[in-house]
C-alpha cells in the first residue's frame, strides 16, 4: 500500500531521503533485506520524532525569546527531560575548550591522588600484617 504511494513524486509523504534511511538500516549486520513498508514507516516515525524533539525543545527552551531553536535548547532537553535522556551523549552541553582542558587536568590529578592513596593504604595493610605476624 505505502509502496504504491511512494512512487509518486508529486505527493511526497516523507521528507527524509529513503535511500539514506535504507543505507543506515542495511548497515546493521542483522538486516539482509528491507520491506518498502518498513522503510516508509521508519522514515515517517523518524520525522515525527525529530518534529516532537524540536517542538518540545522550542517550547521549553529559550528559543521563544529569540524566535529560534538553538543547540543549547536541544541539549538542555536531552539532559532534563526523561523521555529524551537517551540523547544526552549525542547532544551534550557545549563547554569551552579551556574548561574541558581544566576538567581533564583535574581528573588526572584526582586519579594520581587516588593511586597514591591506594599505594599508601596497601603499604599500611602490609605493615599491619607484618606487625601481627611478628607479635604472634
C-alpha positions as CSV (number, residue, x, y, z in Angstrom):
1,X,0.0,0.0,0.0
2,X,2.7,2.6,1.0
3,X,5.0,1.4,-1.7
4,X,2.4,2.5,-4.3
5,X,2.1,5.9,-2.8
6,X,5.9,6.3,-2.5
7,X,6.4,6.0,-6.3
8,X,4.6,9.3,-6.9
9,X,7.0,12.3,-6.7
10,X,4.2,14.9,-6.5
11,X,2.7,13.6,-3.3
12,X,5.7,13.0,-1.1
13,X,4.6,11.6,2.3
14,X,8.0,11.8,3.9
15,X,10.7,14.4,3.8
16,X,13.7,12.3,4.7
17,X,15.6,10.6,1.8
18,X,14.5,7.0,1.7
19,X,17.8,5.9,0.1
20,X,19.8,7.2,3.1
21,X,17.5,5.6,5.5
22,X,17.8,2.3,3.6
23,X,21.6,2.6,3.8
24,X,21.5,3.2,7.5
25,X,19.2,0.3,8.1
26,X,21.3,-2.0,6.0
27,X,24.4,-1.0,7.9
28,X,23.1,-3.3,10.7
29,X,24.6,-6.8,10.2
30,X,21.2,-8.4,11.2
31,X,19.4,-6.8,8.3
32,X,19.5,-8.5,5.0
33,X,16.5,-7.0,3.1
34,X,14.2,-4.1,3.8
35,X,10.5,-4.1,3.0
36,X,9.2,-0.9,1.4
37,X,6.5,-0.5,4.1
38,X,9.1,-0.9,6.9
39,X,11.3,1.7,5.2
40,X,8.4,4.1,4.8
41,X,7.3,3.6,8.4
42,X,10.8,4.1,9.7
43,X,11.2,7.3,7.8
44,X,7.8,8.7,9.0
45,X,8.5,7.7,12.6
46,X,11.9,9.4,12.4
47,X,10.3,12.6,11.0
48,X,7.7,12.6,13.8
49,X,10.3,12.0,16.4
50,X,12.5,14.9,15.2
51,X,9.5,17.1,15.0
52,X,8.4,16.3,18.5
53,X,12.0,16.8,19.8
54,X,12.2,20.2,18.1
55,X,8.8,21.4,19.2
56,X,9.4,20.3,22.8
57,X,12.8,21.9,22.9
58,X,11.5,25.1,21.4
59,X,8.6,25.3,23.9
60,X,10.8,24.5,27.0
61,X,13.9,26.4,25.9
62,X,14.9,29.9,25.4
63,X,14.0,29.7,21.7
64,X,10.8,31.5,22.2
65,X,12.7,34.6,23.3
66,X,14.8,34.7,20.2
67,X,12.2,33.1,17.9
68,X,14.7,30.4,17.1
69,X,15.7,26.8,18.2
70,X,19.3,26.5,19.3
71,X,21.6,23.7,20.0
72,X,21.5,24.7,23.7
73,X,17.8,24.2,23.7
74,X,18.2,20.7,22.3
75,X,21.0,19.7,24.7
76,X,19.0,21.0,27.7
77,X,16.0,19.0,26.6
78,X,18.2,15.8,26.2
79,X,19.6,16.4,29.7
80,X,16.5,17.4,31.6
81,X,13.6,15.5,30.0
82,X,13.3,11.9,30.9
83,X,11.9,11.0,27.5
84,X,15.0,12.3,25.7
85,X,17.7,11.3,28.2
86,X,19.0,8.6,25.8
87,X,20.2,11.5,23.6
88,X,22.3,13.1,26.3
89,X,25.5,11.5,24.9
90,X,24.6,12.6,21.4
91,X,23.6,16.2,22.3
92,X,26.0,17.1,25.2
93,X,26.1,20.6,26.6
94,X,28.6,22.8,24.9
95,X,31.6,23.8,27.0
96,X,34.6,25.9,26.2
97,X,37.8,24.1,25.3
98,X,39.6,25.8,28.2
99,X,37.0,24.4,30.7
100,X,37.4,21.0,29.1
101,X,41.2,21.1,29.5
102,X,40.8,22.1,33.1
103,X,38.4,19.2,33.7
104,X,40.9,16.8,32.2
105,X,43.7,18.2,34.3
106,X,41.6,17.9,37.5
107,X,40.6,14.3,36.6
108,X,44.3,13.5,36.0
109,X,45.3,15.0,39.3
110,X,42.5,13.3,41.2
111,X,43.5,10.0,39.5
112,X,47.1,10.4,40.7
113,X,46.0,11.3,44.2
114,X,43.8,8.2,44.4
115,X,46.6,6.0,43.1
116,X,48.9,7.4,45.8
117,X,46.3,6.9,48.4
118,X,45.8,3.3,47.3
119,X,49.5,2.6,47.4
120,X,49.8,4.1,50.9
121,X,46.8,2.1,52.1
122,X,48.4,-1.1,50.7
123,X,51.7,-0.3,52.5
124,X,49.8,0.2,55.8
125,X,48.0,-3.1,55.3
126,X,51.3,-4.9,54.7
127,X,52.9,-3.2,57.8
128,X,49.9,-4.3,59.9
129,X,50.1,-7.8,58.6
130,X,53.9,-8.0,59.3
131,X,53.3,-6.5,62.8
132,X,50.6,-9.0,63.5
133,X,52.8,-12.0,62.5
134,X,55.8,-10.7,64.4
135,X,53.7,-10.1,67.6
136,X,52.2,-13.6,67.4
